[in-house]
Amino acid sequence: LFTAGVDVDWSSWVSGGRLVDLPTYAFERRRFWLSAGRSPVDAAGLGLDPAGHPLLHAAVPLASQDGWVLTGQLS
């Protein structure tokens, strides 16, 4: 209803809340994204096993089944 222009009484749904201004566009006025690091992160420092492959940086075994999740980065 609210998006259709109907005035909604939110007090019955949310108690103790307050209205805040949200950005209308993610790239407007200020940056919301994390800055990319310049150096690659060590897989062991994140608790991951090194994959031992030139394109794959880390390998994580799946907990619920046989298999692996492999991660890497191309630049």
mmCIF file of the N, C-alpha and C atoms, coordinates in Angstrom:
data_MODEL
# 
_entry.id   MODEL 
# 
loop_
_atom_site.group_PDB 
_atom_site.id 
_atom_site.type_symbol 
_atom_site.label_atom_id 
_atom_site.label_alt_id 
_atom_site.label_comp_id 
_atom_site.label_asym_id 
_atom_site.label_entity_id 
_atom_site.label_seq_id 
_atom_site.pdbx_PDB_ins_code 
_atom_site.Cartn_x 
_atom_site.Cartn_y 
_atom_site.Cartn_z 
_atom_site.occupancy 
_atom_site.B_iso_or_equiv 
_atom_site.pdbx_formal_charge 
_atom_site.auth_seq_id 
_atom_site.auth_comp_id 
_atom_site.auth_asym_id 
_atom_site.auth_atom_id 
_atom_site.pdbx_PDB_model_num 
ATOM 1   N N  . LEU A 1 1  ? 0.814  -1.196  0.000   1.00 0.00 ? 1  LEU A N  1 
ATOM 2   C CA . LEU A 1 1  ? 0.000  0.000   0.000   1.00 0.00 ? 1  LEU A CA 1 
ATOM 3   C C  . LEU A 1 1  ? 0.859  1.262   0.000   1.00 0.00 ? 1  LEU A C  1 
ATOM 4   N N  . PHE A 1 2  ? 1.922  1.250   0.793   1.00 0.00 ? 2  PHE A N  1 
ATOM 5   C CA . PHE A 1 2  ? 2.780  2.420   0.910   1.00 0.00 ? 2  PHE A CA 1 
ATOM 6   C C  . PHE A 1 2  ? 3.374  2.808   -0.440  1.00 0.00 ? 2  PHE A C  1 
ATOM 7   N N  . THR A 1 3  ? 3.860  1.823   -1.204  1.00 0.00 ? 3  THR A N  1 
ATOM 8   C CA . THR A 1 3  ? 4.463  2.125   -2.496  1.00 0.00 ? 3  THR A CA 1 
ATOM 9   C C  . THR A 1 3  ? 3.438  2.583   -3.519  1.00 0.00 ? 3  THR A C  1 
ATOM 10  N N  . ALA A 1 4  ? 2.160  2.302   -3.262  1.00 0.00 ? 4  ALA A N  1 
ATOM 11  C CA . ALA A 1 4  ? 1.102  2.762   -4.160  1.00 0.00 ? 4  ALA A CA 1 
ATOM 12  C C  . ALA A 1 4  ? 0.596  4.145   -3.771  1.00 0.00 ? 4  ALA A C  1 
ATOM 13  N N  . GLY A 1 5  ? 1.154  4.743   -2.710  1.00 0.00 ? 5  GLY A N  1 
ATOM 14  C CA . GLY A 1 5  ? 0.779  6.093   -2.314  1.00 0.00 ? 5  GLY A CA 1 
ATOM 15  C C  . GLY A 1 5  ? -0.219 6.182   -1.186  1.00 0.00 ? 5  GLY A C  1 
ATOM 16  N N  . VAL A 1 6  ? -0.588 5.051   -0.606  1.00 0.00 ? 6  VAL A N  1 
ATOM 17  C CA . VAL A 1 6  ? -1.543 5.056   0.502   1.00 0.00 ? 6  VAL A CA 1 
ATOM 18  C C  . VAL A 1 6  ? -0.797 5.394   1.785   1.00 0.00 ? 6  VAL A C  1 
ATOM 19  N N  . ASP A 1 7  ? -1.366 6.277   2.615   1.00 0.00 ? 7  ASP A N  1 
ATOM 20  C CA . ASP A 1 7  ? -0.771 6.641   3.888   1.00 0.00 ? 7  ASP A CA 1 
ATOM 21  C C  . ASP A 1 7  ? -0.973 5.493   4.873   1.00 0.00 ? 7  ASP A C  1 
ATOM 22  N N  . VAL A 1 8  ? 0.132  4.909   5.360   1.00 0.00 ? 8  VAL A N  1 
ATOM 23  C CA . VAL A 1 8  ? 0.074  3.746   6.238   1.00 0.00 ? 8  VAL A CA 1 
ATOM 24  C C  . VAL A 1 8  ? 0.497  4.151   7.639   1.00 0.00 ? 8  VAL A C  1 
ATOM 25  N N  . ASP A 1 9  ? -0.245 3.697   8.652   1.00 0.00 ? 9  ASP A N  1 
ATOM 26  C CA . ASP A 1 9  ? 0.122  3.934   10.044  1.00 0.00 ? 9  ASP A CA 1 
ATOM 27  C C  . ASP A 1 9  ? 1.070  2.819   10.480  1.00 0.00 ? 9  ASP A C  1 
ATOM 28  N N  . TRP A 1 10 ? 2.385  3.114   10.493  1.00 0.00 ? 10 TRP A N  1 
ATOM 29  C CA . TRP A 1 10 ? 3.384  2.104   10.791  1.00 0.00 ? 10 TRP A CA 1 
ATOM 30  C C  . TRP A 1 10 ? 3.519  1.836   12.287  1.00 0.00 ? 10 TRP A C  1 
ATOM 31  N N  . SER A 1 11 ? 2.935  2.644   13.142  1.00 0.00 ? 11 SER A N  1 
ATOM 32  C CA . SER A 1 11 ? 3.120  2.488   14.585  1.00 0.00 ? 11 SER A CA 1 
ATOM 33  C C  . SER A 1 11 ? 2.584  1.159   15.104  1.00 0.00 ? 11 SER A C  1 
ATOM 34  N N  . SER A 1 12 ? 1.595  0.594   14.440  1.00 0.00 ? 12 SER A N  1 
ATOM 35  C CA . SER A 1 12 ? 1.080  -0.704  14.889  1.00 0.00 ? 12 SER A CA 1 
ATOM 36  C C  . SER A 1 12 ? 2.003  -1.848  14.479  1.00 0.00 ? 12 SER A C  1 
ATOM 37  N N  . TRP A 1 13 ? 2.879  -1.613  13.508  1.00 0.00 ? 13 TRP A N  1 
ATOM 38  C CA . TRP A 1 13 ? 3.793  -2.652  13.040  1.00 0.00 ? 13 TRP A CA 1 
ATOM 39  C C  . TRP A 1 13 ? 5.166  -2.546  13.696  1.00 0.00 ? 13 TRP A C  1 
ATOM 40  N N  . VAL A 1 14 ? 5.637  -1.324  13.883  1.00 0.00 ? 14 VAL A N  1 
ATOM 41  C CA . VAL A 1 14 ? 6.974  -1.098  14.422  1.00 0.00 ? 14 VAL A CA 1 
ATOM 42  C C  . VAL A 1 14 ? 6.855  -0.136  15.592  1.00 0.00 ? 14 VAL A C  1 
ATOM 43  N N  . SER A 1 15 ? 7.203  -0.617  16.779  1.00 0.00 ? 15 SER A N  1 
ATOM 44  C CA . SER A 1 15 ? 7.136  0.271   17.940  1.00 0.00 ? 15 SER A CA 1 
ATOM 45  C C  . SER A 1 15 ? 8.534  0.747   18.292  1.00 0.00 ? 15 SER A C  1 
ATOM 46  N N  . GLY A 1 16 ? 8.668  2.007   18.616  1.00 0.00 ? 16 GLY A N  1 
ATOM 47  C CA . GLY A 1 16 ? 9.945  2.578   19.025  1.00 0.00 ? 16 GLY A CA 1 
ATOM 48  C C  . GLY A 1 16 ? 10.882 2.891   17.875  1.00 0.00 ? 16 GLY A C  1 
ATOM 49  N N  . GLY A 1 17 ? 10.438 2.761   16.659  1.00 0.00 ? 17 GLY A N  1 
ATOM 50  C CA . GLY A 1 17 ? 11.299 3.039   15.513  1.00 0.00 ? 17 GLY A CA 1 
ATOM 51  C C  . GLY A 1 17 ? 11.284 4.507   15.151  1.00 0.00 ? 17 GLY A C  1 
ATOM 52  N N  . ARG A 1 18 ? 12.171 4.891   14.229  1.00 0.00 ? 18 ARG A N  1 
ATOM 53  C CA . ARG A 1 18 ? 12.196 6.248   13.745  1.00 0.00 ? 18 ARG A CA 1 
ATOM 54  C C  . ARG A 1 18 ? 12.501 6.235   12.256  1.00 0.00 ? 18 ARG A C  1 
ATOM 55  N N  . LEU A 1 19 ? 12.096 7.249   11.550  1.00 0.00 ? 19 LEU A N  1 
ATOM 56  C CA . LEU A 1 19 ? 12.350 7.356   10.128  1.00 0.00 ? 19 LEU A CA 1 
ATOM 57  C C  . LEU A 1 19 ? 13.760 7.871   9.895   1.00 0.00 ? 19 LEU A C  1 
ATOM 58  N N  . VAL A 1 20 ? 14.452 7.300   8.931   1.00 0.00 ? 20 VAL A N  1 
ATOM 59  C CA . VAL A 1 20 ? 15.776 7.753   8.554   1.00 0.00 ? 20 VAL A CA 1 
ATOM 60  C C  . VAL A 1 20 ? 15.811 7.941   7.042   1.00 0.00 ? 20 VAL A C  1 
ATOM 61  N N  . ASP A 1 21 ? 16.666 8.849   6.578   1.00 0.00 ? 21 ASP A N  1 
ATOM 62  C CA . ASP A 1 21 ? 16.839 9.055   5.147   1.00 0.00 ? 21 ASP A CA 1 
ATOM 63  C C  . ASP A 1 21 ? 17.781 7.997   4.589   1.00 0.00 ? 21 ASP A C  1 
ATOM 64  N N  . LEU A 1 22 ? 17.375 7.356   3.524   1.00 0.00 ? 22 LEU A N  1 
ATOM 65  C CA . LEU A 1 22 ? 18.202 6.365   2.862   1.00 0.00 ? 22 LEU A CA 1 
ATOM 66  C C  . LEU A 1 22 ? 18.684 6.918   1.530   1.00 0.00 ? 22 LEU A C  1 
ATOM 67  N N  . PRO A 1 23 ? 19.863 6.495   1.070   1.00 0.00 ? 23 PRO A N  1 
ATOM 68  C CA . PRO A 1 23 ? 20.315 6.969   -0.233  1.00 0.00 ? 23 PRO A CA 1 
ATOM 69  C C  . PRO A 1 23 ? 19.419 6.403   -1.333  1.00 0.00 ? 23 PRO A C  1 
ATOM 70  N N  . THR A 1 24 ? 19.152 7.211   -2.341  1.00 0.00 ? 24 THR A N  1 
ATOM 71  C CA . THR A 1 24 ? 18.288 6.751   -3.424  1.00 0.00 ? 24 THR A CA 1 
ATOM 72  C C  . THR A 1 24 ? 19.072 6.032   -4.503  1.00 0.00 ? 24 THR A C  1 
ATOM 73  N N  . TYR A 1 25 ? 20.390 6.201   -4.524  1.00 0.00 ? 25 TYR A N  1 
ATOM 74  C CA . TYR A 1 25 ? 21.230 5.582   -5.533  1.00 0.00 ? 25 TYR A CA 1 
ATOM 75  C C  . TYR A 1 25 ? 22.570 5.252   -4.893  1.00 0.00 ? 25 TYR A C  1 
ATOM 76  N N  . ALA A 1 26 ? 23.060 4.042   -5.088  1.00 0.00 ? 26 ALA A N  1 
ATOM 77  C CA . ALA A 1 26 ? 24.250 3.569   -4.363  1.00 0.00 ? 26 ALA A CA 1 
ATOM 78  C C  . ALA A 1 26 ? 25.513 4.380   -4.633  1.00 0.00 ? 26 ALA A C  1 
ATOM 79  N N  . PHE A 1 27 ? 25.633 5.029   -5.798  1.00 0.00 ? 27 PHE A N  1 
ATOM 80  C CA . PHE A 1 27 ? 26.866 5.731   -6.144  1.00 0.00 ? 27 PHE A CA 1 
ATOM 81  C C  . PHE A 1 27 ? 26.730 7.248   -6.000  1.00 0.00 ? 27 PHE A C  1 
ATOM 82  N N  . GLU A 1 28 ? 25.681 7.701   -5.364  1.00 0.00 ? 28 GLU A N  1 
ATOM 83  C CA . GLU A 1 28 ? 25.419 9.120   -5.243  1.00 0.00 ? 28 GLU A CA 1 
ATOM 84  C C  . GLU A 1 28 ? 26.045 9.691   -3.970  1.00 0.00 ? 28 GLU A C  1 
ATOM 85  N N  . ARG A 1 29 ? 26.838 10.744  -4.124  1.00 0.00 ? 29 ARG A N  1 
ATOM 86  C CA . ARG A 1 29 ? 27.397 11.550  -3.040  1.00 0.00 ? 29 ARG A CA 1 
ATOM 87  C C  . ARG A 1 29 ? 28.510 10.901  -2.233  1.00 0.00 ? 29 ARG A C  1 
ATOM 88  N N  . ARG A 1 30 ? 28.385 9.637   -1.871  1.00 0.00 ? 30 ARG A N  1 
ATOM 89  C CA . ARG A 1 30 ? 29.454 9.024   -1.091  1.00 0.00 ? 30 ARG A CA 1 
ATOM 90  C C  . ARG A 1 30 ? 29.585 7.554   -1.450  1.00 0.00 ? 30 ARG A C  1 
ATOM 91  N N  . ARG A 1 31 ? 30.754 7.021   -1.202  1.00 0.00 ? 31 ARG A N  1 
ATOM 92  C CA . ARG A 1 31 ? 31.050 5.636   -1.562  1.00 0.00 ? 31 ARG A CA 1 
ATOM 93  C C  . ARG A 1 31 ? 30.559 4.699   -0.463  1.00 0.00 ? 31 ARG A C  1 
ATOM 94  N N  . PHE A 1 32 ? 29.826 3.645   -0.859  1.00 0.00 ? 32 PHE A N  1 
ATOM 95  C CA . PHE A 1 32 ? 29.303 2.672   0.090   1.00 0.00 ? 32 PHE A CA 1 
ATOM 96  C C  . PHE A 1 32 ? 30.041 1.330   0.012   1.00 0.00 ? 32 PHE A C  1 
ATOM 97  N N  . TRP A 1 33 ? 30.944 1.177   -0.944  1.00 0.00 ? 33 TRP A N  1 
ATOM 98  C CA . TRP A 1 33 ? 31.601 -0.107  -1.169  1.00 0.00 ? 33 TRP A CA 1 
ATOM 99  C C  . TRP A 1 33 ? 32.981 -0.096  -0.529  1.00 0.00 ? 33 TRP A C  1 
ATOM 100 N N  . LEU A 1 34 ? 33.445 -1.251  -0.124  1.00 0.00 ? 34 LEU A N  1 
ATOM 101 C CA . LEU A 1 34 ? 34.781 -1.379  0.448   1.00 0.00 ? 34 LEU A CA 1 
ATOM 102 C C  . LEU A 1 34 ? 35.823 -1.174  -0.640  1.00 0.00 ? 34 LEU A C  1 
ATOM 103 N N  . SER A 1 35 ? 36.940 -0.610  -0.269  1.00 0.00 ? 35 SER A N  1 
ATOM 104 C CA . SER A 1 35 ? 38.038 -0.433  -1.215  1.00 0.00 ? 35 SER A CA 1 
ATOM 105 C C  . SER A 1 35 ? 38.737 -1.767  -1.434  1.00 0.00 ? 35 SER A C  1 
ATOM 106 N N  . ALA A 1 36 ? 39.097 -2.030  -2.671  1.00 0.00 ? 36 ALA A N  1 
ATOM 107 C CA . ALA A 1 36 ? 39.798 -3.270  -2.998  1.00 0.00 ? 36 ALA A CA 1 
ATOM 108 C C  . ALA A 1 36 ? 41.232 -3.195  -2.500  1.00 0.00 ? 36 ALA A C  1 
ATOM 109 N N  . GLY A 1 37 ? 41.722 -4.268  -1.946  1.00 0.00 ? 37 GLY A N  1 
ATOM 110 C CA . GLY A 1 37 ? 43.095 -4.317  -1.476  1.00 0.00 ? 37 GLY A CA 1 
ATOM 111 C C  . GLY A 1 37 ? 44.063 -4.455  -2.639  1.00 0.00 ? 37 GLY A C  1 
ATOM 112 N N  . ARG A 1 38 ? 45.247 -4.001  -2.462  1.00 0.00 ? 38 ARG A N  1 
ATOM 113 C CA . ARG A 1 38 ? 46.259 -4.048  -3.512  1.00 0.00 ? 38 ARG A CA 1 
ATOM 114 C C  . ARG A 1 38 ? 46.977 -5.397  -3.552  1.00 0.00 ? 38 ARG A C  1 
ATOM 115 N N  . SER A 1 39 ? 47.093 -6.073  -2.405  1.00 0.00 ? 39 SER A N  1 
ATOM 116 C CA . SER A 1 39 ? 47.834 -7.325  -2.368  1.00 0.00 ? 39 SER A CA 1 
ATOM 117 C C  . SER A 1 39 ? 46.882 -8.495  -2.155  1.00 0.00 ? 39 SER A C  1 
ATOM 118 N N  . PRO A 1 40 ? 47.205 -9.658  -2.721  1.00 0.00 ? 40 PRO A N  1 
ATOM 119 C CA . PRO A 1 40 ? 46.348 -10.816 -2.515  1.00 0.00 ? 40 PRO A CA 1 
ATOM 120 C C  . PRO A 1 40 ? 46.379 -11.261 -1.050  1.00 0.00 ? 40 PRO A C  1 
ATOM 121 N N  . VAL A 1 41 ? 45.287 -11.799 -0.583  1.00 0.00 ? 41 VAL A N  1 
ATOM 122 C CA . VAL A 1 41 ? 45.178 -12.260 0.798   1.00 0.00 ? 41 VAL A CA 1 
ATOM 123 C C  . VAL A 1 41 ? 45.710 -13.683 0.881   1.00 0.00 ? 41 VAL A C  1 
ATOM 124 N N  . ASP A 1 42 ? 46.470 -13.958 1.922   1.00 0.00 ? 42 ASP A N  1 
ATOM 125 C CA . ASP A 1 42 ? 46.995 -15.297 2.134   1.00 0.00 ? 42 ASP A CA 1 
ATOM 126 C C  . ASP A 1 42 ? 45.865 -16.225 2.550   1.00 0.00 ? 42 ASP A C  1 
ATOM 127 N N  . ALA A 1 43 ? 45.700 -17.338 1.850   1.00 0.00 ? 43 ALA A N  1 
ATOM 128 C CA . ALA A 1 43 ? 44.610 -18.271 2.131   1.00 0.00 ? 43 ALA A CA 1 
ATOM 129 C C  . ALA A 1 43 ? 44.720 -18.848 3.538   1.00 0.00 ? 43 ALA A C  1 
ATOM 130 N N  . ALA A 1 44 ? 45.919 -19.142 3.987   1.00 0.00 ? 44 ALA A N  1 
ATOM 131 C CA . ALA A 1 44 ? 46.096 -19.716 5.319   1.00 0.00 ? 44 ALA A CA 1 
ATOM 132 C C  . ALA A 1 44 ? 45.680 -18.734 6.405   1.00 0.00 ? 44 ALA A C  1 
ATOM 133 N N  . GLY A 1 45 ? 45.850 -17.437 6.171   1.00 0.00 ? 45 GLY A N  1 
ATOM 134 C CA . GLY A 1 45 ? 45.447 -16.430 7.145   1.00 0.00 ? 45 GLY A CA 1 
ATOM 135 C C  . GLY A 1 45 ? 43.947 -16.352 7.321   1.00 0.00 ? 45 GLY A C  1 
ATOM 136 N N  . LEU A 1 46 ? 43.205 -16.868 6.348   1.00 0.00 ? 46 LEU A N  1 
ATOM 137 C CA . LEU A 1 46 ? 41.742 -16.890 6.431   1.00 0.00 ? 46 LEU A CA 1 
ATOM 138 C C  . LEU A 1 46 ? 41.214 -18.241 6.900   1.00 0.00 ? 46 LEU A C  1 
ATOM 139 N N  . GLY A 1 47 ? 42.110 -19.149 7.242   1.00 0.00 ? 47 GLY A N  1 
ATOM 140 C CA . GLY A 1 47 ? 41.694 -20.476 7.669   1.00 0.00 ? 47 GLY A CA 1 
ATOM 141 C C  . GLY A 1 47 ? 41.393 -21.406 6.509   1.00 0.00 ? 47 GLY A C  1 
ATOM 142 N N  . LEU A 1 48 ? 41.921 -21.097 5.317   1.00 0.00 ? 48 LEU A N  1 
ATOM 143 C CA . LEU A 1 48 ? 41.689 -21.902 4.129   1.00 0.00 ? 48 LEU A CA 1 
ATOM 144 C C  . LEU A 1 48 ? 42.952 -22.661 3.759   1.00 0.00 ? 48 LEU A C  1 
ATOM 145 N N  . ASP A 1 49 ? 42.787 -23.718 2.992   1.00 0.00 ? 49 ASP A N  1 
ATOM 146 C CA . ASP A 1 49 ? 43.921 -24.479 2.494   1.00 0.00 ? 49 ASP A CA 1 
ATOM 147 C C  . ASP A 1 49 ? 44.370 -23.896 1.161   1.00 0.00 ? 49 ASP A C  1 
ATOM 148 N N  . PRO A 1 50 ? 45.675 -23.675 0.964   1.00 0.00 ? 50 PRO A N  1 
ATOM 149 C CA . PRO A 1 50 ? 46.144 -23.234 -0.354  1.00 0.00 ? 50 PRO A CA 1 
ATOM 150 C C  . PRO A 1 50 ? 45.820 -24.294 -1.402  1.00 0.00 ? 50 PRO A C  1 
ATOM 151 N N  . ALA A 1 51 ? 45.394 -23.863 -2.594  1.00 0.00 ? 51 ALA A N  1 
ATOM 152 C CA . ALA A 1 51 ? 44.970 -24.798 -3.629  1.00 0.00 ? 51 ALA A CA 1 
ATOM 153 C C  . ALA A 1 51 ? 46.152 -25.381 -4.395  1.00 0.00 ? 51 ALA A C  1 
ATOM 154 N N  . GLY A 1 52 ? 47.300 -24.715 -4.399  1.00 0.00 ? 52 GLY A N  1 
ATOM 155 C CA . GLY A 1 52 ? 48.448 -25.226 -5.117  1.00 0.00 ? 52 GLY A CA 1 
ATOM 156 C C  . GLY A 1 52 ? 48.272 -25.198 -6.627  1.00 0.00 ? 52 GLY A C  1 
ATOM 157 N N  . HIS A 1 53 ? 47.554 -24.201 -7.133  1.00 0.00 ? 53 HIS A N  1 
ATOM 158 C CA . HIS A 1 53 ? 47.269 -24.061 -8.560  1.00 0.00 ? 53 HIS A CA 1 
ATOM 159 C C  . HIS A 1 53 ? 47.467 -22.595 -8.928  1.00 0.00 ? 53 HIS A C  1 
ATOM 160 N N  . PRO A 1 54 ? 48.005 -22.302 -10.132 1.00 0.00 ? 54 PRO A N  1 
ATOM 161 C CA . PRO A 1 54 ? 48.276 -20.892 -10.462 1.00 0.00 ? 54 PRO A CA 1 
ATOM 162 C C  . PRO A 1 54 ? 47.032 -20.009 -10.569 1.00 0.00 ? 54 PRO A C  1 
ATOM 163 N N  . LEU A 1 55 ? 45.882 -20.569 -10.881 1.00 0.00 ? 55 LEU A N  1 
ATOM 164 C CA . LEU A 1 55 ? 44.663 -19.761 -10.998 1.00 0.00 ? 55 LEU A CA 1 
ATOM 165 C C  . LEU A 1 55 ? 43.742 -19.867 -9.790  1.00 0.00 ? 55 LEU A C  1 
ATOM 166 N N  . LEU A 1 56 ? 43.955 -20.862 -8.953  1.00 0.00 ? 56 LEU A N  1 
ATOM 167 C CA . LEU A 1 56 ? 43.102 -21.064 -7.780  1.00 0.00 ? 56 LEU A CA 1 
ATOM 168 C C  . LEU A 1 56 ? 43.899 -20.733 -6.522  1.00 0.00 ? 56 LEU A C  1 
ATOM 169 N N  . HIS A 1 57 ? 43.333 -19.900 -5.673  1.00 0.00 ? 57 HIS A N  1 
ATOM 170 C CA . HIS A 1 57 ? 44.052 -19.450 -4.483  1.00 0.00 ? 57 HIS A CA 1 
ATOM 171 C C  . HIS A 1 57 ? 43.774 -20.291 -3.254  1.00 0.00 ? 57 HIS A C  1 
ATOM 172 N N  . ALA A 1 58 ? 42.541 -20.776 -3.113  1.00 0.00 ? 58 ALA A N  1 
ATOM 173 C CA . ALA A 1 58 ? 42.200 -21.497 -1.893  1.00 0.00 ? 58 ALA A CA 1 
ATOM 174 C C  . ALA A 1 58 ? 41.209 -22.602 -2.201  1.00 0.00 ? 58 ALA A C  1 
ATOM 175 N N  . ALA A 1 59 ? 41.186 -23.589 -1.321  1.00 0.00 ? 59 ALA A N  1 
ATOM 176 C CA . ALA A 1 59 ? 40.269 -24.714 -1.456  1.00 0.00 ? 59 ALA A CA 1 
ATOM 177 C C  . ALA A 1 59 ? 39.645 -24.998 -0.095  1.00 0.00 ? 59 ALA A C  1 
ATOM 178 N N  . VAL A 1 60 ? 38.342 -25.238 -0.086  1.00 0.00 ? 60 VAL A N  1 
ATOM 179 C CA . VAL A 1 60 ? 37.621 -25.522 1.145   1.00 0.00 ? 60 VAL A CA 1 
ATOM 180 C C  . VAL A 1 60 ? 36.785 -26.777 0.925   1.00 0.00 ? 60 VAL A C  1 
ATOM 181 N N  . PRO A 1 61 ? 36.950 -27.819 1.753   1.00 0.00 ? 61 PRO A N  1 
ATOM 182 C CA . PRO A 1 61 ? 36.113 -29.005 1.575   1.00 0.00 ? 61 PRO A CA 1 
ATOM 183 C C  . PRO A 1 61 ? 34.671 -28.724 2.010   1.00 0.00 ? 61 PRO A C  1 
ATOM 184 N N  . LEU A 1 62 ? 33.714 -29.297 1.284   1.00 0.00 ? 62 LEU A N  1 
ATOM 185 C CA . LEU A 1 62 ? 32.313 -29.151 1.654   1.00 0.00 ? 62 LEU A CA 1 
ATOM 186 C C  . LEU A 1 62 ? 32.029 -29.969 2.897   1.00 0.00 ? 62 LEU A C  1 
ATOM 187 N N  . ALA A 1 63 ? 31.214 -29.459 3.785   1.00 0.00 ? 63 ALA A N  1 
ATOM 188 C CA . ALA A 1 63 ? 30.928 -30.141 5.043   1.00 0.00 ? 63 ALA A CA 1 
ATOM 189 C C  . ALA A 1 63 ? 29.882 -31.239 4.880   1.00 0.00 ? 63 ALA A C  1 
ATOM 190 N N  . SER A 1 64 ? 28.917 -31.054 3.993   1.00 0.00 ? 64 SER A N  1 
ATOM 191 C CA . SER A 1 64 ? 27.793 -31.975 3.927   1.00 0.00 ? 64 SER A CA 1 
ATOM 192 C C  . SER A 1 64 ? 27.941 -33.076 2.887   1.00 0.00 ? 64 SER A C  1 
ATOM 193 N N  . GLN A 1 65 ? 28.957 -32.988 2.032   1.00 0.00 ? 65 GLN A N  1 
ATOM 194 C CA . GLN A 1 65 ? 29.130 -33.994 0.983   1.00 0.00 ? 65 GLN A CA 1 
ATOM 195 C C  . GLN A 1 65 ? 30.568 -33.991 0.489   1.00 0.00 ? 65 GLN A C  1 
ATOM 196 N N  . ASP A 1 66 ? 30.896 -34.966 -0.336  1.00 0.00 ? 66 ASP A N  1 
ATOM 197 C CA . ASP A 1 66 ? 32.236 -34.990 -0.928  1.00 0.00 ? 66 ASP A CA 1 
ATOM 198 C C  . ASP A 1 66 ? 32.323 -33.917 -1.992  1.00 0.00 ? 66 ASP A C  1 
ATOM 199 N N  . GLY A 1 67 ? 33.334 -33.104 -1.922  1.00 0.00 ? 67 GLY A N  1 
ATOM 200 C CA . GLY A 1 67 ? 33.529 -32.041 -2.897  1.00 0.00 ? 67 GLY A CA 1 
ATOM 201 C C  . GLY A 1 67 ? 34.312 -30.896 -2.291  1.00 0.00 ? 67 GLY A C  1 
ATOM 202 N N  . TRP A 1 68 ? 34.641 -29.945 -3.137  1.00 0.00 ? 68 TRP A N  1 
ATOM 203 C CA . TRP A 1 68 ? 35.444 -28.798 -2.729  1.00 0.00 ? 68 TRP A CA 1 
ATOM 204 C C  . TRP A 1 68 ? 34.856 -27.519 -3.300  1.00 0.00 ? 68 TRP A C  1 
ATOM 205 N N  . VAL A 1 69 ? 35.082 -26.410 -2.609  1.00 0.00 ? 69 VAL A N  1 
ATOM 206 C CA . VAL A 1 69 ? 34.819 -25.077 -3.126  1.00 0.00 ? 69 VAL A CA 1 
ATOM 207 C C  . VAL A 1 69 ? 36.181 -24.461 -3.413  1.00 0.00 ? 69 VAL A C  1 
ATOM 208 N N  . LEU A 1 70 ? 36.405 -24.077 -4.664  1.00 0.00 ? 70 LEU A N  1 
ATOM 209 C CA . LEU A 1 70 ? 37.692 -23.527 -5.076  1.00 0.00 ? 70 LEU A CA 1 
ATOM 210 C C  . LEU A 1 70 ? 37.511 -22.046 -5.389  1.00 0.00 ? 70 LEU A C  1 
ATOM 211 N N  . THR A 1 71 ? 38.433 -21.216 -4.914  1.00 0.00 ? 71 THR A N  1 
ATOM 212 C CA . THR A 1 71 ? 38.337 -19.780 -5.148  1.00 0.00 ? 71 THR A CA 1 
ATOM 213 C C  . THR A 1 71 ? 39.608 -19.279 -5.814  1.00 0.00 ? 71 THR A C  1 
ATOM 214 N N  . GLY A 1 72 ? 39.468 -18.208 -6.573  1.00 0.00 ? 72 GLY A N  1 
ATOM 215 C CA . GLY A 1 72 ? 40.606 -17.597 -7.236  1.00 0.00 ? 72 GLY A CA 1 
ATOM 216 C C  . GLY A 1 72 ? 40.275 -16.195 -7.661  1.00 0.00 ? 72 GLY A C  1 
ATOM 217 N N  . GLN A 1 73 ? 41.259 -15.533 -8.272  1.00 0.00 ? 73 GLN A N  1 
ATOM 218 C CA . GLN A 1 73 ? 41.054 -14.162 -8.697  1.00 0.00 ? 73 GLN A CA 1 
ATOM 219 C C  . GLN A 1 73 ? 41.821 -13.930 -9.994  1.00 0.00 ? 73 GLN A C  1 
ATOM 220 N N  . LEU A 1 74 ? 41.156 -13.342 -10.964 1.00 0.00 ? 74 LEU A N  1 
ATOM 221 C CA . LEU A 1 74 ? 41.799 -12.937 -12.202 1.00 0.00 ? 74 LEU A CA 1 
ATOM 222 C C  . LEU A 1 74 ? 41.845 -11.429 -12.247 1.00 0.00 ? 74 LEU A C  1 
ATOM 223 N N  . SER A 1 75 ? 42.954 -10.887 -12.696 1.00 0.00 ? 75 SER A N  1 
ATOM 224 C CA . SER A 1 75 ? 43.021 -9.438  -12.798 1.00 0.00 ? 75 SER A CA 1 
ATOM 225 C C  . SER A 1 75 ? 43.518 -9.026  -14.164 1.00 0.00 ? 75 SER A C  1 
# 
